[in-house]
């Protein structure tokens, strides 16, 4: 539990400097007005006495231009990517082959919660397959031992990113999105 709290506190501080990271992502303009991000002078990460702090972009300046979200760091990163607000590098080395996988995986072992539909496409636009496979998740269906919400809440599996650089784990319905029929089977979506 201690490591989960440390990761949670680290994630909270992480969103304060996320605006600086956006400089490398190529942020486009928008008309959203939000002012709840701390400035670099107030974030307890940057030295306000350093004259070079004025060279850095404040989070409110960068993040307010992105599609808003009601949770986490207040940015809908998937929309930002899909709508062209950001354009992350796909690779560092030109010889690296990029593979965007448009495949959804239905995770049915979720107790009484709705099932999880994992969208590979949104994840592989940001990450290479090797970021998650084979260390965090086995490629073979059902072969990942210990995958459960307790482990995720402690920062394992999905919890490595969600809650730190992606929407928080308190947004259950974003992942648990496929309802069950009375028999427990997935609801057929036309």
N, C-alpha and C positions, 0 to 999 in steps of 0.2 A: 504494500500500500504506500510506503514511503516513496518508492521510485515513481509511482503514479502521480503523487502530489508534486514531486520535483519536476516531472515532465509537464504537468498541468501549469505550474508556476512559470516554467520556462516558456511554454507555449503562449501564455499571457503576455510575457515580455517580448516574445518573438513578433507578435503582431504590431508592436510599437515601432519596430524598425523595418517592417515589411515595405514601407514606402521607398526606402533607400534601394531595396532590391529591384523595385520596379524600373529603376533607371536602365537596367540591363535588358528589360523585356520589351521596350519600345511601346510605351503607353500612348494611345490615341486620345483625342479630346471628346468630351461629352458635356452635358449641361446639368448634371446632378450636383446638388449642393449639400454637403455633409461636413460638419465641423467637430466631430467627436473624437478624432484621433489626436493624440498628444503631439505637440511640436517636438522637434529634435532637442530644443532647449529645455524641455520639460520631461523627457522620457527616461531620465536616470540612466541612460546608456551612453549618451554623448556629452562631451564636456562643453557647456555653454560658454566658457571663457575662451575656448579655442576659436580664433578668428576664421579658421577654415570651415567652420560649421555652416557658414553662409553659402558655401559651394554645394552643399547637399540639398536635395529636394525634400521638403517636409511631407510626411505621410498624407496629410489632408489635401495637399496640392496634387499628389499622384493618385491616391485612392478614390477621391471624390469624382474623378473622371471616369471611373469604371462602373459597370452595372451594379446597383446596390443589392444587398442581401440584408435580411433582418437579424442575422446571427453571426457568430464568429467575428472575423475581422471586417464584417460589413461589406464584403465584396463577393459577388457571384462569379467565381473564377471560370466556371464552365461557359457562362454567357460571355464573359470577357474574351475568352479564347474563340468561341464560335462567331462572335460578332466582329472580330478583328481588332479589338481594343488592345490586345497584347499579342505578341508573336514570339513565343519563346524559341530559343535555338533548339533545333532537333538533334544536333550533334556537335561535338567539338572537333572531331577529326573527319575530314571529307570522306575517307574510305568507310566510315561507319554506315551500315545499312539501316534505314529507318523502316519500321514495320508498324503501321497503325492497324490494329485488329478490331474489326467491327463485329464483335461477337458478345452476346449477353450470356451470362451464366446464372441459372436459377439455383439458389441455395435453399433447399427445402427443410433442412434440419434447424429450425428456428423456434422450437417449442410451440407455444400457442401464439406467438407473434406472427404477423404477416411474413411471408417469405421475402428473401433478399434477391433482387435482380441486379447482378453486378455488371455494369457496362464497361467492357474493355476499351471501347473507342475513346471515351473521355479520358481514360487513364493513359492509354498508349499515345495520345497526342502530346502528353507531357513527359512520359517516362518510357524508358526502354524496358522490354520484357524482363531483362535480367535484374532490374531494380527490385522486383518482387519474386520472380521465379528463379530458382528453386529454393532459395533460403527462407523466405516468408511463407510462400504458398507453393505447394507441389502442383505441377501442371495436370496431373491425373485427377479426375473428378473424385472427390471423397478421400483423397490420400493425405490431406493435411491434418495431422493430429493436433488436438488441443485448440482448434478454432472455435471459440465461444466468446460471448460478450464479456465475461470476466477477464479473459486474456486481452481482449481488444481494449477494454477500459483501463488496463494496466499498461497500455502503449505497445502491445504486440499486434501483429497482423495489420488490420486496417487502422488500428490505433497509432501506428507509426506516423501517419500523416494526418488523419482526421483528428481534429482537436488541436493540431499544431499549425499546419499550413493549409488545411482544408476545413470545410464546415465541421462544427463540433459534433461530438457523439451524442449530444442531447437532442439532435434532430432525427429521432428514430425513424420517422416516416419517409425520409429521403432514401434510406436503404431498405427498410422493411416496407416495401411498396406493393407487394403482390398478395392480395387477400386470398384466403382459403375458402373452399366450399365446405359444406357441412361434413363431407367425407374427409376433408383435409387436403384434397387435391387443389392445385392452383385454379383460380377463377379464369375461365377462358375469356380472353380479350379479343374482340372482333377485329 
